[in-house]
Amino acid sequence: MTQQIRIPATYMRGGTSKGVFFRLQDLPESCQVPGRARDQLFQRVIGSPDPYSAHIDGMGGATSSTSKCVILSKSTRPDHDVDYLYGQVSINTDFVDWSGNCGNLSTAAGAFAIHAGLVDPSRIPENGTCVVRIWQANIGKTIIAHVPITDGQVQETGDFELDGVTFPAAEIVLEFMDPSDDGDDGGAMFPTGNLVDTLDVPGVGSFPATMISAGIPTVFVNAADIGYQGTELREDINNDPAQLERFEKIRVAGALRMGLIQTPEEALKRQHTPKIAFVSPPKSYTASSGKAIEAGDVDLLVRALSMGKLHHAMMGTCAVAIGTAAAIPGTLVNLAAGGGEREAVRFGHPSGTLRVGAEAKLVDGQWQVTKAVMSRSARILMEGWVRVPAETCTPRA
């Protein structure tokens, strides 16, 4: 039997997610390039695929928010500090999804870049804010992280409170530049060319949907159209396999309509995208923490699913999609928020509320969004080495 090998790693929380962070240069040589060896490493680190859906033998937490790995390296692109690559590890299937970004861990990427010595020291102030220019390699977009610095080090503690995170921390402001997806997957920000379409879902029905590629490809539907109030918490949906199966059918139909996949079977290899979210006008409800959210506290309500389960709070990339769609009059998100032009919204999610802003403008008949902005926080939970059996990094058939 072979011994285990150890690989330098840092376990970090970013926003309402957490994951294992690596410097590219620290990975075994076979894992420094995309391929099966890298996927196997990420899976073994997290503890997947796990038929028990528990991740007992790994660093994962058996949820979409905790089954994540990140690789950072000094950027080869002009005017960027680091390249950031994100892998969403499937919990119980043999698969790592590279099709999208994690907005929450984008926060930690900025902080980790400084911690790991990947940012030019001359750009780090003794006290103040370090502007980390991140190239998000999964989707080919720029993210600007404004990371607070105290005594030359990342400031992690503070009084910024983020619903879905237990303890306060230091605020990190993120700017997602040109967040609409103009890459190969979906083309324009609205892949169908419409702000609202009728989505036909076999076995479910037909209802209005806004399908947008901004931050991450997302399919928005009205809560009322699929039998919900918009105030639901995780347990209301995740404990009902029939409802989860229905949401997957909606996701597959949306992926086909957006051109992300060509056949329904391809959805099995694209679990991370698109996201499914349902929206509702403001209503009062009690968040999962017991906190009372009043209708007057928010502009709308949004619930979103990630990797087949209702998210406990809100994915950062989906928040970008929400802010972008809310800024464009006529989308379902905009209408749920009351319609009209707006530069920011505060929406209610299962854990509380979140504010996100976006700058949208109509150019030659096409909507463009120059950036979306939101605040998160990040903190190192543990650093050292992660251990995996040596054969993990040898690609298997």
C-alpha positions, 0 to 999 in steps of 0.5 A: 500500500502506498503512503499518503502525500501531503499538499499545502492547502488553506481551508477558507470561508468566503461569503456563505460558502467554504472550500479548500484553496491551493496555489497552482505551484503547490499541486502535484505536477499531474494536477497542475494541468486540467484533466482527470488527475486534477479532478480525482485530487479535488474529489479525494480532498472533498470526500467524493463521490460519497454514496452516503452523502456525508463526506466523512472521509474528506474536507467537504460538508456534503452540501453545495456550499461546502463541496468546493476547491479553488486554484490560484496562481499569478496571472498571465493576463495584463492588469490582473494579479491572479488567475482564479479557477473554481471546481464544484465537486459533486457530492455523490457522483463521479464529477467535478463541474468547471462550468461556472464561478462561485461568487462567495469564494470570489471573496476568499480568492481576493484575500487568499491571493494576498495571504499566499504571496500572489500579489505584488507586495508593492501593491499592498498598503500598510493600512487601508484597502488592497485592490486585488484584480482577479481573472475568473478563469472558468468564465473569462471575467474580471472581478475586483476585490477590495480587501481591507489591510491592517498592519500589512496583513489581511484584516479578517475580523470586523463588525460586518454582518452577513446573513447566513454567516454566524459571526461578523467579520471584515467587509470585502467589496466585490465588483463583478465587471461586465458580468453578462456572459458573452462567451461560447455557452450562452452568447448574449446576456439574454440567450433567447433574445427575450426578457421573458419567455414561456418555458415549456417543461415536460411533466411540469407545465408552461410558465413565464421565465427570465433566462439570463447569463450574468454572474452565472446562467440563471433561470428565474420563475415566479414562485406563484407559478410553481406553487410557492410563496417565496418564503420557503426555507431549505427544509420545505423543499429539500425534504421533498424528493418529488419537488426536487425532481420537478426543479431539476426538470425546470433546470434541464428545460432552461439549460436546453432553451439557453443553449447550454446543453443540446440534449437532456442527458448532458445536464448530468455533466453540467450540474452547477449551471444553470441555477434555478431561482424563484421570485416573489414580491415582498412578504414577511417571513421568519428566516432560518436563524429565527430573525424576522424579515418584514416585507418593508425590509426588502424589495423582493424575495428570492430562493435559489437551488444549487446542485439540486438543493435549495441554498441555505442563503444565496449563491454570490453569482446568483446574487449578481444575476439577481442584481442584473435582472432587477436593473432591467425593466421587464424581467421577472426579477424587476417586476417582482421588485415593483418594476421601473429602473433601479440601481440596487435591490435588497432581497430576502433569502432563507437566511435573511437579506442581501443588497446587490447593485448593478449598472445597466444601460440600453445600447443599440437595443441591447442591454449591457451591464458594466458591473455588479457590486456586493459586499461579503466577508472571508476568513481562513479557517485552517491552513497547513497540508491536506493529505490524500493517498499517493495514487489519487494523483495518477489518472485512472481510466 
